[in-house]
Structure formats: structure tokens, C-alpha cells
Amino acid sequence: MRAIGGLWRWRHNPLRRTTDLVESWVALVALLLILVAAPVAGCVVGSAADDSLQRSVRDQWRTRHLVAATVVKKLEGGPLDPDPESSSARDAHSRVLADWTAPDGTARHGPVLADLRSPHPGDHFRLWTDDHGRIAARPLDGATATTLAVLAGFGVAAMTAGLVEGGRRLIVWRMVRRRYARWDQAWDRSGPDWGRTGTGS
């Protein structure tokens, strides 16, 4: 709004300099870019990110499987709790040697993290694997993918607005520097006489 007010104020002002008008136009263009270009860039990037992430979600849910595993024995080392403040049993993980059957029917055996606080031989737990029975991370869900895409869109919109504002400030800074340089040149040409010999200072 200041940009529009600045343009209106400088329209017929006899003290208006060209740089004042240019500065107001730069501010107005920057304002329009922040209000239009930043949201458009955020929407485009957010939409592209959502498409890519939703494709990844579908691929992960197609290639990862939740299988039943059986504890053979507990391995050395205490339970691994990702959140030390949490006291719920579902957050505790223990290292165990386990047996499971891969989705392709092959038997698998190896060390894994079990979501059991105190595992005993014969205990059952669920485990995510790929098509060949190798341990895999839990697949991403659609809601999380959408949230990540929205955050990416907001981030790009904010970055675009910041770049536009930074560009405006740089242009104005260069204009002010040029204005001061011209004032110095004009001052040198006018030749102030104080400080010269014989002026009584």
C-alpha cells in the first residue's frame, strides 16, 4: 500500500526526483510479485511435490509387506527407545534374532528391531519387508505425503517472497548509493568555501 501511496504522492509533486518515482514503482512491482508470483510458485511446487510423493506412496505400498516374525532370541543391548521421554510400550524397540517368511515364500532369519519391550523366544511381532523379505521401512502414508507437499509449497512461497523483497531492497540500496554519489559530486562542484584560508575559520 505504501508503494501505491508513494506513486500517487509523487505524481505532480514539483520536488519529485526520477529516483523517487522509480523507487515507488519498484516497491509496487515487488508488492504485486509477492502477492501473485509467490503463491503461484508455492502452488506449482506443492502440486508437483504432492504428485511425486503420492506416486512414491503407491509404489511403497505395492512393494512393501507386513509379515509376521517370531523371536528366536534377544540380542545383546537394551531396548532402543526413540523417545526417551515416552513411557509407552509401543515406542520401545529391542534387538532380536527372528525368523519370518518373505512374501515370495522363502524363509528368512536375521537380527531385527522388534517393537517389544522385553522379548522372549516364541513371541510374535509384525515386520515390514520388501518383495524378497529384506527388512524395509514402514511405507509412507498419503496424509504424511500431502503434509510434506503443503510444507514444500509454503516454503517455496516464502522463499520467493523473501527473494523479491531482497531484490527490492538491493535495488533501493543501489539507488540511494548513486544518489549520495551524485550529491557528493554536486557538492564538490559548488566548492564550499568554509575551511579555506582567509575565511576566518
C-alpha positions in Angstrom: 0.0 0.0 0.0 2.9 2.4 0.7 4.0 1.8 -2.9 0.7 2.9 -4.3 0.6 5.9 -1.9 4.1 6.8 -2.9 3.2 6.7 -6.6 0.1 8.9 -6.1 2.0 11.3 -3.8 4.9 11.8 -6.3 2.7 12.2 -9.4 2.6 16.0 -9.6 5.0 17.0 -6.8 7.4 19.6 -8.0 10.1 18.2 -5.7 9.8 14.7 -7.2 13.0 13.2 -8.4 13.2 10.5 -11.0 14.7 8.1 -8.4 11.7 8.7 -6.1 9.3 7.6 -8.9 11.5 4.6 -9.7 11.6 3.6 -6.1 7.9 3.7 -5.8 7.4 1.7 -9.0 10.0 -0.9 -7.7 8.0 -1.2 -4.5 4.7 -1.6 -6.3 6.1 -4.3 -8.6 7.7 -6.1 -5.6 4.3 -6.0 -3.8 2.5 -7.5 -6.8 5.1 -10.2 -7.2 4.8 -11.1 -3.5 1.0 -11.2 -3.7 0.8 -13.1 -7.1 4.1 -14.8 -8.0 4.9 -16.2 -4.6 1.6 -18.0 -4.1 1.6 -19.3 -7.7 5.2 -20.7 -7.2 4.1 -22.3 -4.0 1.1 -23.9 -5.6 3.1 -25.2 -8.6 5.8 -26.7 -6.4 3.4 -28.1 -3.8 1.3 -29.7 -6.5 4.4 -31.2 -8.2 5.7 -32.5 -4.8 2.3 -34.0 -4.0 2.1 -35.8 -7.3 5.7 -37.2 -6.8 5.1 -38.2 -3.2 1.7 -39.8 -3.9 3.4 -41.9 -6.6 6.1 -42.9 -4.1 3.4 -43.8 -1.6 1.7 -46.1 -4.1 5.0 -47.7 -5.1 5.9 -48.3 -1.4 2.6 -49.8 -0.5 2.8 -52.0 -3.6 6.3 -53.3 -2.8 6.4 -53.4 1.0 4.6 -56.1 3.0 3.8 -56.5 6.7 4.8 -60.1 7.7 4.7 -62.0 11.0 8.0 -62.7 12.6 8.9 -64.9 15.6 11.6 -64.1 18.2 14.4 -66.7 18.3 16.4 -64.9 21.0 17.1 -61.5 22.3 20.4 -60.0 21.2 22.7 -58.1 23.5 21.9 -54.4 24.2 19.0 -52.8 26.0 15.7 -51.7 24.4 16.0 -48.8 21.9 13.5 -46.1 22.7 13.4 -43.4 20.1 11.8 -41.0 22.5 13.4 -41.2 26.0 10.5 -39.2 27.5 8.0 -41.7 26.3 6.9 -44.5 28.6 4.6 -46.3 26.3 5.5 -49.9 25.4 4.8 -49.4 21.7 7.7 -46.9 21.4 10.3 -49.3 22.8 12.3 -51.4 20.3 14.6 -54.4 21.2 17.2 -56.1 19.0 16.3 -59.7 18.5 17.2 -62.6 16.2 14.0 -63.5 14.4 12.5 -65.9 11.8 10.0 -64.7 9.2 8.6 -65.8 5.8 9.1 -63.5 2.9 6.2 -62.6 0.6 7.8 -64.8 -2.1 7.6 -67.8 0.3 11.3 -68.0 1.3 12.3 -68.4 4.9 14.3 -65.6 6.4 16.4 -65.3 9.5 18.4 -62.4 11.0 18.7 -59.6 13.5 15.9 -57.1 13.5 14.3 -54.4 15.7 11.2 -55.7 17.4 8.5 -53.5 18.8 8.6 -55.5 22.1 9.9 -54.1 25.4 11.0 -57.5 26.8 11.0 -60.1 24.0 11.1 -63.8 24.8 11.7 -66.7 22.4 8.5 -67.6 20.6 7.0 -64.1 20.8 5.4 -62.8 17.6 5.6 -59.3 16.1 5.0 -57.6 12.8 7.7 -56.6 10.4 7.9 -54.6 7.2 9.8 -56.2 4.3 10.2 -55.8 0.6 9.1 -58.4 -2.0 12.1 -60.6 -1.3 11.8 -60.5 2.5 14.5 -57.9 3.2 13.8 -55.5 6.1 12.2 -52.3 4.9 11.0 -49.1 6.5 7.3 -48.6 7.0 5.7 -47.2 3.8 4.8 -43.5 3.7 1.1 -42.8 4.1 -0.9 -40.5 1.9 -1.7 -37.9 4.6 2.0 -37.5 5.5 2.9 -37.1 1.8 0.2 -34.4 1.5 1.5 -32.6 4.6 5.1 -32.7 3.2 3.9 -31.3 -0.1 2.0 -28.5 1.6 5.1 -27.6 3.6 7.2 -27.6 0.4 4.7 -25.3 -1.2 4.7 -22.9 1.8 8.5 -23.0 1.9 8.8 -22.1 -1.8 6.2 -19.3 -1.5 8.0 -17.8 1.5 11.4 -18.1 -0.3 10.0 -16.4 -3.4 8.6 -13.6 -1.3 11.9 -13.2 0.5 13.9 -13.2 -2.8 11.6 -10.5 -4.2 11.9 -8.4 -1.1 15.7 -8.9 -1.0 15.8 -7.8 -4.7 13.8 -4.7 -3.9 16.0 -3.7 -1.0 19.1 -4.2 -3.2 17.8 -2.0 -6.0 16.8 0.7 -3.5 20.2 0.5 -1.7 22.0 0.9 -5.1 19.7 3.9 -6.0 20.4 5.5 -2.6 24.2 5.0 -3.1 24.0 6.5 -6.5 22.0 9.5 -5.2 24.6 10.1 -2.5 27.4 9.9 -5.0 25.7 12.5 -7.2 25.2 14.7 -4.2 28.9 14.5 -3.4 29.8 15.4 -7.0 27.4 18.4 -6.9 28.9 19.4 -3.6 32.4 19.2 -5.0 31.4 21.3 -8.0 29.8 24.0 -5.8 33.0 24.4 -3.9 32.1 25.2 -0.3 34.4 27.9 1.0 34.5 27.3 4.7 37.7 25.8 5.9 39.7 27.7 3.3 42.5 30.0 4.1 41.3 33.6 4.9 37.7 32.7 5.7 38.1 33.2 9.4 37.8 29.6 10.4 
